[in-house]
Amino acid sequence: MKKALIAVVGLGFAAISLAQLSKHEDWGKSAEAYFLTPSEKDAWSRVATDADAEKFIAEYWARRDPNPATSANEFRDEINRRIAAADEQFKMRNKRGSETSRGRLLVTLGLPTRVSSQRAGAEPGIRDERFPHLLEARAVRPLLAATPCEQGDGTRAQRGRCDDDAV
């Protein structure tokens, strides 16, 4: 009887210690955390409680604030706009758009300066997205995101493998 009581108490403490980081446990995998440095990833892995997580997240955004004199964090606002755009444009059945490979590009690089679609016969359209701010203007090459499942009119074709990782 005494051993069973000790086992139950031990399991209770284990459950409590595992539940310490519940509100923010997946934040390190979220789109907001795409800008974590290696040292910040290491520090995040050591966060044990929700209070520590909230403090870490507040410091993470504060370090990236381009104008700390203002009450708004312009960088955070821009990233949240990019996440919303990626979630809207690239959403999948069981995956947020910002968690797809194309969504991650949109969140980390920003919106392209030019997007065009071409339709060649019955083949799906090719989407040409340019990010000139990544390279010098004379060396800019288009980042082609050919989506074999997307037709030129933006609708999905019903052939082949139609998930974002197939791109």
matplotlib code that plots the C-alpha trace (Angstrom):
import matplotlib.pyplot as plt

x = [0.0, 2.8, 4.6, 1.4, 1.0, 4.6, 4.1, 0.9, 2.6, 5.6, 3.4, 1.6, 4.8, 5.9, 2.6, 2.9, 6.5, 5.6, 2.5, 4.6, 5.1, 1.6, 0.5, 3.7, 5.1, 4.9, 6.0, 9.5, 8.1, 5.7, 6.1, 6.9, 10.0, 11.5, 14.0, 15.5, 19.3, 21.1, 21.8, 18.1, 17.0, 19.3, 17.9, 14.3, 14.9, 15.8, 12.5, 10.5, 7.5, 4.9, 6.2, 9.7, 8.3, 6.4, 9.6, 11.7, 9.1, 8.9, 12.7, 12.8, 10.5, 12.2, 15.6, 14.1, 12.2, 13.6, 12.4, 12.2, 11.2, 7.7, 5.1, 4.6, 7.0, 7.0, 9.0, 6.5, 3.5, 5.1, 5.8, 2.2, 1.0, 3.2, 2.0, -1.6, -0.9, 0.9, -1.9, -4.5, -2.5, -1.0, -3.3, -3.7, -6.2, -4.2, -1.4, -1.4, -0.1, 2.8, 4.0, 4.4, 7.7, 6.2, 4.6, 8.0, 9.5, 6.9, 7.3, 11.1, 11.6, 8.5, 6.1, 7.6, 7.8, 6.2, 4.0, 2.9, 1.3, 1.5, -0.6, 1.0, -1.7, -3.2, -0.2, -0.6, 0.6, 4.0, 4.2, 7.1, 7.9, 10.7, 12.6, 15.0, 15.9, 17.8, 20.5, 22.0, 19.6, 21.8, 22.1, 18.4, 17.0, 13.4, 12.5, 10.2, 7.6, 6.1, 3.1, 2.2, -1.2, -2.3, -4.0, -3.4, -6.6, -5.6, -7.8, -6.3, -6.0, -7.0, -4.0, -0.8, 0.5, -1.0, 0.8, 3.3, 6.3, 6.0, 7.1]
y = [0.0, 2.4, 1.7, 2.4, 5.7, 6.7, 5.7, 7.8, 10.8, 10.4, 10.3, 13.3, 15.3, 14.1, 15.3, 18.6, 19.2, 18.2, 20.6, 23.6, 24.8, 24.4, 27.7, 28.3, 24.8, 24.9, 28.5, 27.4, 25.6, 28.4, 31.0, 33.7, 31.8, 31.5, 34.2, 32.5, 32.5, 29.2, 30.6, 31.6, 28.1, 26.7, 29.1, 28.3, 24.6, 25.3, 27.3, 25.3, 27.4, 29.6, 32.6, 32.0, 31.5, 34.8, 36.6, 34.9, 35.8, 39.4, 39.7, 38.0, 40.7, 43.5, 42.6, 42.9, 46.1, 48.6, 51.6, 50.9, 54.5, 53.8, 51.7, 49.5, 46.9, 47.4, 44.2, 42.1, 43.8, 43.2, 39.5, 39.0, 40.5, 38.1, 35.2, 36.1, 36.5, 33.1, 31.4, 32.8, 32.2, 28.8, 27.1, 23.3, 20.8, 20.1, 22.6, 26.4, 28.3, 29.8, 26.3, 25.3, 25.8, 28.6, 30.2, 30.1, 31.9, 34.6, 35.0, 35.2, 37.1, 39.2, 39.8, 39.6, 42.8, 41.1, 38.1, 36.9, 33.8, 32.3, 29.5, 27.4, 25.2, 22.7, 22.7, 24.3, 27.9, 28.8, 31.4, 33.8, 35.5, 38.0, 39.1, 41.7, 42.9, 39.7, 40.3, 43.3, 44.6, 43.5, 40.0, 39.4, 36.1, 35.1, 32.6, 30.3, 28.5, 26.2, 24.6, 21.4, 21.2, 24.8, 25.8, 29.2, 30.5, 29.7, 26.6, 23.2, 20.5, 17.0, 15.1, 14.0, 14.8, 18.1, 19.1, 21.9, 19.7, 18.4, 21.9]
z = [0.0, 0.9, -2.4, -4.4, -2.6, -3.3, -7.0, -7.3, -5.6, -7.9, -11.0, -9.8, -9.4, -12.8, -14.4, -12.7, -13.8, -17.4, -17.4, -16.2, -19.8, -21.3, -22.7, -24.8, -25.3, -29.1, -29.5, -30.5, -33.5, -34.5, -37.3, -34.7, -33.8, -37.3, -36.4, -33.3, -33.3, -32.3, -28.8, -28.4, -29.5, -26.8, -24.2, -25.3, -24.8, -21.2, -20.5, -18.0, -16.9, -18.6, -16.7, -18.0, -21.5, -21.4, -20.2, -23.0, -25.7, -24.5, -24.6, -28.0, -29.5, -27.6, -29.1, -32.6, -32.1, -34.6, -32.6, -28.8, -28.2, -29.5, -27.7, -30.9, -32.0, -35.7, -36.4, -34.5, -36.3, -39.7, -38.9, -37.7, -41.0, -42.9, -40.8, -41.5, -45.2, -45.4, -43.4, -45.9, -49.1, -48.4, -46.0, -46.3, -44.9, -41.7, -41.8, -41.2, -44.3, -42.4, -41.5, -45.2, -47.0, -49.1, -46.0, -44.2, -47.2, -47.1, -43.3, -43.3, -46.6, -46.8, -49.7, -53.2, -55.1, -58.2, -58.7, -62.1, -63.4, -66.8, -68.3, -71.0, -72.7, -70.3, -68.0, -64.5, -64.3, -63.1, -60.3, -60.6, -57.3, -57.1, -54.0, -55.3, -51.8, -51.2, -53.8, -55.6, -58.2, -61.2, -59.8, -59.0, -60.3, -59.9, -57.2, -59.1, -57.0, -59.5, -58.0, -59.9, -58.2, -58.8, -62.1, -63.6, -62.2, -58.6, -58.3, -57.4, -60.0, -59.0, -60.2, -58.7, -55.2, -54.2, -51.0, -50.4, -49.9, -53.4, -54.7]

ax = plt.figure().add_subplot(projection="3d")
ax.plot(x, y, z, "-o")
ax.set_aspect("equal")
plt.show()
